[in-house]
Amino acid sequence: MKTVSRILLAILTLVVLIVSCSRNGSETESDEKNASETVIESGFNNLTVDEYKALVNSHEIVLVDFFATWCGPCKEMEPHMKALKEHYGNDVKVVKIDVDRNVEIAKELRITGMPTLKGYVNGTEEHHSMGGLNLAQLSKIVDDLKDKQG
């Protein structure tokens, strides 16, 4: 089953790359942002610790991408995060949190570099990594979280 999932993810990656490369530049930045928000939850501003806890407890598996709009590796990871969400659908909640709009929560969680990825199973942090990741690496993280889910 994992082999089939990985083959499907590889195909999705190719499709995302082909679509990304074939864009003619006619999409505006706000169109891209709106498309992203339909797939990945974002737009959080000034989260409190309690709101963050509620967020990571709102689904069995939650993957949180702490990013900054000026961060190159964060931008490179965006299509992989979209493909990941499309592949796993409702099995995983994917959330993007802008550290510049959520300074207090970034400080509280000691987010010191971007992108930082945190994975939660039933509200418990089970994964923490820093730096850009490709789709295969992200898929492995989600598979590991699903294994810990039981």
N, C-alpha and C positions, 0 to 999 in steps of 0.2 A: 504494500500500500504506500509506504514512504517513497519507493522508487517511482511509482505512478505520480505521486504528488510532486516530486522533484522534476519529473519530465514536464508536467503541466506548468510548473513555475518557470522552467527554462523557456518554454514556448511563450508564456506571458511576458517574460523579460524581452524576448526578441520582438514581440509585437509592440511593447512599450518603446523600445529603442527605435524601431522602424517609424512609429508614429512621431516620436520626438524628433527624429532626423528629417522627417518629411514635412514638418510644419513650415508654412510659408510666411510666418510672422504676422498673420492677419489677426490672431487672437490678441486681445489686450490683456494686460496684467490682471485686471479685475475679473475678466472671463476665466482666466486660469485659476485664480483664487477661488472663485465660486464653484468651479468644477472640482477643485480639491476638497472643498468643504462638504460636498455631497458624499464624498467617499471617506474622508478622514475628519474626525471631530477636531475643530480648532476654534480660534477666536476668543479664547479665555483671556481675561485681563484681570490683574490684581487678585489672583486666587488667594484665599486664606488657607491655612493649614487644614482646617475642617472641611473646606470645599474640595481641596485636593484629596483628602482621605475619602470623602464621599464619591469622588470621581473614580478613584482606583478600586473602590468597593462596589461600583455600579454594574460590574460584569464579572464573570468568572475569570476571564483572561483579559488583562488590559496591558497594552504596550504604549508607553509614553515616550515621545520623541521631544526632548528639550532642544530647541533650535534658536537661531538668531537670523534675521532677514539678511544680514550682511555676511553670513558664514558660507563660504564656498562649499565645503563638504556637506553642509546641511542641504544646500540646493541640489547637489549631485545625488543625494539620497532620496529626494522627493519622489522621483518616478518609481523607485524601488518600494517605497512605503505605500504608494498608490496600488502598485501591482500586488503587494502583499495583502492589502485590505481586500482587493478584488478577489484574490484567490481564497482567502479564509472566510470572507463574508462575515456573518454574525458569530462565528466561532471565536473571534477576537475583536476587542474594541481597540481601535488605533486612535491615539490622541496626540496632537501636536501642541506644544506649549512654548510660546515665544518668551525667552528669558528676559528680554528687554521690557516686556509688558507685565511680567510677573517676577519682579526683582525679589520680593520678600520670599516667595516660595522657592525660588532658585537659591537664595541665600540659606533658607531653612534646610533644604535638601543637599546643600553643599555642591551645587552644580558649578563646576569650575571651568569646563570646556564644552564646546559644542562640535558636533551633536553629542548629546548624552542620551542613552536609551535605558529606560527602566521597564522591567517586565514584572507584572503582578499576577499571582494566582490567588483568587479569593481574598484580595486585599493585602496579601503578604508579598513583599518584594522578593522575587526569586532570580532576577537578572539585573545587572548593572554593567554598562559598557560605555566607553567614550571613544568617539571617532566615527568616521564614515563607514558604512557597511553596505555591501551589495545585497542583491535579492537572495542569493543562496545563504548568506550568513544570517540575514533576517529570518528566513524560513526555518533555519536550524534553531534559532532562538525560540520561535513560536512552537516548533515541534517539541523542544525541550520543556517549554512551559505547559504544553498539553500533556506531556508525560507526567509532569509533577501534579497535574490536576487530578490524575487518578483514573 
